[in-house]
């Protein structure tokens, strides 16, 4: 839904604005932080997919797996932003 999708838009806007305003800085920053930024992106995708599909399934075992995926998708970006 629009509530959690809007929370990740800032990441795309920040990357696009950095690329448009400072192309050399963008190239330097993203080449050095390629792996952490890729892992952040993958974690946010996993989090979004888990939010979407968790409510559509009634199986408790699968819902718990989606809960774990939501936790991982929330923890990994916070950890990597702090470490990188």
C-alpha positions as CSV (number, residue, x, y, z in Angstrom):
1,X,0.0,0.0,0.0
2,X,1.0,3.6,-0.2
3,X,1.9,3.9,3.5
4,X,5.0,1.7,3.5
5,X,5.9,2.3,-0.2
6,X,6.2,6.0,0.5
7,X,8.9,5.3,3.2
8,X,11.4,3.9,0.6
9,X,10.9,6.7,-2.0
10,X,13.4,8.9,-0.2
11,X,16.1,6.4,-1.0
12,X,15.5,6.6,-4.8
13,X,15.1,10.4,-4.7
14,X,18.4,10.8,-2.8
15,X,20.2,8.6,-5.3
16,X,18.7,10.4,-8.3
17,X,19.4,13.9,-6.8
18,X,23.0,12.9,-6.0
19,X,23.5,11.6,-9.5
20,X,22.0,14.8,-11.1
21,X,23.8,17.3,-8.8
22,X,27.2,15.7,-8.2
23,X,28.0,13.0,-10.8
24,X,31.7,12.6,-9.8
25,X,30.8,12.3,-6.1
26,X,28.0,9.9,-7.0
27,X,30.5,7.7,-8.9
28,X,33.0,7.7,-6.1
29,X,30.4,7.1,-3.3
30,X,28.6,4.3,-5.1
31,X,31.7,2.5,-6.2
32,X,33.0,2.4,-2.7
33,X,29.7,1.4,-1.1
34,X,28.4,-0.9,-3.8
35,X,28.0,-4.0,-1.7
36,X,26.3,-2.4,1.3
37,X,23.9,-0.4,-0.9
38,X,23.1,-3.5,-2.9
39,X,22.3,-5.4,0.4
40,X,20.2,-2.5,1.6
41,X,18.2,-2.5,-1.6
42,X,17.7,-6.3,-1.5
43,X,16.6,-6.1,2.2
44,X,14.1,-3.4,1.4
45,X,12.7,-5.4,-1.5
46,X,12.4,-8.5,0.8
47,X,10.7,-6.4,3.4
48,X,8.2,-4.9,0.9
49,X,7.3,-8.3,-0.6
50,X,6.9,-9.8,2.9
51,X,4.5,-7.0,3.9
52,X,2.5,-7.6,0.8
53,X,2.2,-11.4,0.9
54,X,2.0,-11.9,4.7
55,X,-1.7,-10.8,4.9
56,X,-2.7,-12.9,1.9
57,X,-1.8,-16.3,3.5
58,X,-3.6,-18.0,6.3
59,X,-0.9,-20.6,7.1
60,X,0.7,-19.7,10.4
61,X,4.0,-21.3,9.6
62,X,4.4,-19.3,6.4
63,X,3.2,-16.1,8.2
64,X,6.0,-16.6,10.8
65,X,8.5,-16.9,8.0
66,X,7.2,-13.6,6.5
67,X,7.5,-12.0,10.0
68,X,11.2,-13.1,10.1
69,X,11.7,-11.7,6.6
70,X,10.1,-8.4,7.7
71,X,12.4,-8.3,10.7
72,X,15.5,-9.0,8.6
73,X,14.4,-6.5,5.9
74,X,14.1,-3.9,8.6
75,X,17.3,-4.7,10.6
76,X,19.8,-5.1,7.7
77,X,19.3,-1.6,6.3
78,X,19.6,0.0,9.8
79,X,22.7,-2.0,10.5
80,X,24.4,-1.3,7.2
81,X,23.6,2.4,7.3
82,X,25.2,2.5,10.7
83,X,28.3,0.4,9.7
84,X,28.9,1.7,6.2
